[in-house]
Amino acid sequence: MLYYLLIVNTLTFILYGLDKHKARHNRRRIPEATLLTLAIVGGSPAAWIAMHLFHHKTLHKKFRYGVPLIFLIQTAVILYFWLSDNTLI
């Protein structure tokens, strides 16, 4: 599970940065659905960091509020399993 999270967060961070680069150069963009899906499947920490580091998608409500909400939900689920001594990882 740790390797999965490392890979998905690395990919998410790279794609958010690449999308910002493409936006600056008027090139074909990465769909918003792809960026949000990456956050949902475990890349929310990297998405949140990349949004602020690259100043990208921070004005879009679904990203501004959605990515932190996804992160909080994922964190709550992980804490629940960890504290209840259930095996998640």
GIJO-V616293 format. One record per run of one state. SS is the DSSP state (A for helix, B for strand, O for the rest). FROM is the first residue (numbers start at 0). LEN is the number of residues. If there is no record, write none. Layout:
# GIJO-V616293
ss = {SS	SS}
from = {FROM	FROM}
len = {LEN	LEN}
This chain:
# GIJO-V616293
ss = {O	A	O	A	O	A	O	A	O}
from = {0	1	24	31	53	60	64	65	83}
len = {1	23	7	22	7	4	1	18	6}
